[in-house]
């Protein structure tokens, strides 16, 4: 099954390069990547242009001017550019393990969305990872990570579970299966059914709200927390605003309580405002 991978990014070309190398090393290459760029500088565009010539799959770069945190808007634009029936969402700071795409494809089923997680690394470990480490898969080995700055006290089960234990842990984990934009997949038709992401929402739970509307539309959540693995490179979060996070939570809770399915600030309104892309 052909897949479109939507990667969000903003002014992090060094991290984005490591992430794209991770996708170059996937066990299946039957996918395209759509880079949803929320206003990065020219150095990101130059990086993407260079890697487009090396990529073993199509890479599209969808850019909008920098006007504050507008991730939901650029994600909706990326959905319009997707040519595949199944979409995987992740971020430009999350390196996928070699079986990441294959796991999402294997677990995909009509009527469900998949939600994974990420394994967060400290800055020292994030910087230490080289392209060769990604290609060899060393950066997913807990002993290698500990040797390169990961605290010994940090739990590693999320990246070290065997296939058997991954299946068991996905079933028994007490963690709610909220949609996480760093590691999720969903059928494109289901995205369109709920009108995509709500473009009013800045950072802070905007992906979870999108998942709530999918559930309200009858799409069931399913964990891939322990088998669709990616590692998260460290970075500053200067865009965090506690008041906006609170407002996002209020909107999500309202939509959950009232079984709201669609938003009036999503893909259809983007089209009506004059944005066009090939379906």
C-alpha positions in Angstrom: 0.0 0.0 0.0 1.4 3.4 -1.0 1.6 5.9 1.9 2.1 9.7 2.2 4.3 10.7 5.2 3.6 14.3 6.4 6.5 15.8 8.3 6.1 19.2 10.0 9.2 21.4 10.4 10.3 24.9 11.3 13.8 26.2 11.2 15.6 23.0 12.2 17.5 21.8 9.1 20.1 19.8 11.0 17.5 17.8 12.8 15.3 17.5 9.6 18.3 16.0 7.7 18.8 13.3 10.4 15.1 12.5 10.2 15.1 12.3 6.4 18.1 9.9 6.5 16.0 7.8 8.8 13.3 7.6 6.1 16.0 6.8 3.5 16.7 3.6 5.5 13.2 2.3 5.8 12.6 -1.4 5.1 9.9 -0.4 2.5 10.3 2.6 0.2 6.8 2.6 -1.3 5.9 6.1 0.1 6.2 9.8 -0.5 7.2 12.5 2.0 5.4 15.8 2.2 7.4 18.3 4.3 4.9 20.7 5.9 7.1 23.8 6.5 5.6 26.5 8.7 7.8 29.3 7.5 11.4 28.1 7.7 14.3 30.1 6.4 16.1 29.5 3.1 18.6 27.0 4.6 15.8 24.5 5.1 14.7 24.9 1.5 18.3 24.4 0.3 18.6 21.2 2.4 15.4 19.8 1.0 16.4 20.6 -2.5 19.7 18.7 -2.0 18.1 15.7 -0.4 15.3 15.5 -3.1 18.0 14.5 -5.6 19.2 11.7 -3.3 15.8 10.4 -2.0 14.6 6.9 -3.2 11.0 8.3 -3.1 9.3 11.6 -3.9 9.8 14.5 -1.5 7.4 17.4 -1.7 8.2 20.7 0.1 5.0 22.7 1.1 6.0 26.1 2.6 4.0 29.0 4.0 5.4 32.3 5.2 6.3 32.7 8.9 3.3 34.3 10.6 3.5 32.7 14.1 2.7 29.1 14.9 0.4 27.9 12.1 1.2 24.2 12.2 -2.5 23.2 11.7 -2.8 25.2 8.6 0.4 23.8 6.9 -0.7 20.3 7.9 -4.0 20.9 6.1 -2.2 22.1 3.0 0.0 19.0 3.1 -3.0 16.8 3.2 -4.3 18.4 0.0 -1.0 17.6 -1.6 -1.0 13.9 -0.5 -1.4 11.4 -3.4 -1.9 8.4 -1.2 -5.0 7.0 0.6 -3.2 6.5 3.9 -1.3 9.3 5.8 1.4 9.0 8.4 2.0 12.1 10.5 5.3 12.8 12.2 7.7 15.7 12.9 11.0 16.9 11.5 12.7 16.1 14.8 11.6 12.5 15.1 14.0 9.9 13.6 12.0 6.7 12.5 13.3 3.2 13.2 13.8 1.2 10.0 10.5 -0.6 10.4 8.4 2.5 11.2 6.6 2.8 7.9 6.1 -1.0 7.6 4.6 -1.1 11.1 2.1 1.6 10.3 1.1 -0.1 7.1 0.9 -3.5 8.6 -1.3 -2.3 11.5 -3.6 -0.1 9.3 -7.2 -1.0 9.1 -10.3 0.8 7.9 -12.2 2.4 10.7 -9.1 3.0 12.9 -6.4 5.5 13.4 -3.1 4.5 14.9 -1.3 6.4 17.6 2.3 5.9 18.6 4.7 7.8 20.7 8.3 8.9 20.7 11.4 8.3 22.8 12.7 11.6 24.0 16.5 12.2 24.0 18.6 14.8 25.8 20.4 17.4 23.8 23.8 15.7 24.2 22.5 12.4 22.7 20.6 14.3 19.9 23.8 16.0 18.9 25.9 12.8 19.1 23.8 10.9 16.5 25.5 10.9 13.1 24.1 9.8 9.7 26.1 6.6 10.0 24.5 5.9 13.4 21.1 6.2 11.8 22.0 4.1 8.8 23.4 1.3 11.1 20.4 1.6 13.5 22.8 2.2 16.5 20.8 5.2 17.7 17.9 2.8 18.5 20.1 0.6 20.7 19.7 1.4 24.4 23.3 0.6 25.2 24.5 3.0 22.5 22.2 5.6 23.8 23.4 5.3 27.4 27.0 5.5 26.1 26.1 8.8 24.4 24.4 10.7 27.1 21.1 9.0 27.8 20.7 8.8 31.6 20.8 5.3 33.0 17.7 5.9 35.0 15.6 6.6 31.9 13.3 3.7 31.0 14.0 2.1 27.5 11.2 -0.4 27.2 9.5 1.9 24.6 12.4 1.3 22.2 13.6 -2.1 23.3 10.4 -4.3 23.4 10.5 -7.4 21.3 7.7 -7.9 18.8 5.9 -10.2 21.2 6.1 -7.8 24.1 5.3 -4.9 21.9 1.9 -6.6 21.1 1.3 -7.3 24.7 2.3 -3.8 25.9 0.1 -2.1 23.3 -2.9 -4.0 24.6 -2.3 -3.5 28.3 -0.8 0.0 28.5 -2.9 2.3 30.7 -1.9 5.3 28.5 -4.9 6.7 26.7 -4.8 6.3 22.9 -4.8 10.0 22.1 -3.7 11.0 18.7 -0.1 12.3 18.7 1.0 14.3 15.8 4.6 13.1 16.2 3.6 9.5 15.4 0.1 8.8 14.0 -1.5 7.5 10.9 -5.0 7.8 9.5 -6.9 7.2 6.2 -7.0 10.3 4.1 -10.8 10.0 3.6 -11.2 10.1 7.4 -9.1 13.3 7.6 -11.4 14.9 5.1 -14.5 13.6 6.9 -13.6 15.7 10.0 -12.3 18.6 7.8 -8.7 18.2 9.0 -7.0 20.1 11.7 -8.6 23.2 13.4 -6.5 26.1 12.2 -7.5 28.3 15.1 -5.4 26.2 17.4 -1.8 27.1 18.2 0.7 24.7 19.9 -0.7 22.6 22.7 -3.0 19.6 22.1 -4.1 20.5 18.6 -3.3 16.9 17.5 -5.3 15.5 20.3 -8.3 17.6 19.4 -8.1 16.3 15.9 -8.2 12.8 17.3 -11.2 13.5 19.4 -13.2 14.5 16.3 -12.0 11.4 14.5 -13.4 9.3 17.4 -16.6 11.3 17.3 -16.8 10.4 13.6 -16.7 6.7 14.5 -12.9 6.1 13.9 -11.5 4.0 16.7 -8.0 4.5 18.2 -5.4 1.8 18.2 -2.0 1.9 19.9 1.3 1.4 18.1 3.2 2.8 21.1 5.7 -0.1 21.4 6.2 -1.1 17.8 6.1 2.0 15.6 9.3 3.6 17.0 10.8 7.0 16.6 13.3 8.9 18.7 12.8 12.6 19.5 15.7 15.0 19.1 15.8 17.7 21.8 15.0 21.4 21.1 13.8 24.5 22.7 10.1 25.2 22.9 9.9 29.0 22.7 6.4 28.8 21.2 4.8 27.5 24.4 2.0 29.7 25.8 0.1 28.5 28.9 -3.0 30.5 28.1 -3.3 29.2 24.6 -2.7 25.7 25.8 -5.6 26.2 28.2 -7.8 27.5 25.5 -7.0 24.5 23.3 -7.9 22.2 26.1 -11.2 23.9 26.7 -12.1 23.6 23.0 -11.1 19.9 23.0 -13.2 19.2 26.0 -16.1 21.0 24.5 -15.8 19.0 21.3 -15.5 15.7 23.2 -18.5 16.4 25.4 -20.7 17.6 22.5 -19.6 14.9 20.0 -18.4 17.5 17.5 -17.1 15.9 14.3 -16.0 18.7 12.0 -14.4 22.1 12.4 -15.4 25.3 10.5 -11.7 26.2 10.4 -10.2 23.4 8.4 -9.5 22.0 5.0 -12.7 23.0 3.2 -12.4 26.6 4.4 -8.8 26.6 3.2 -9.9 25.6 -0.3 -12.7 28.2 -0.2 -10.2 30.9 0.7 -8.4 30.2 -2.6 -5.8 27.5 -1.8 -5.7 24.7 -4.3 -3.8 21.5 -4.6 -4.3 18.3 -6.6 -6.4 15.7 -4.7 
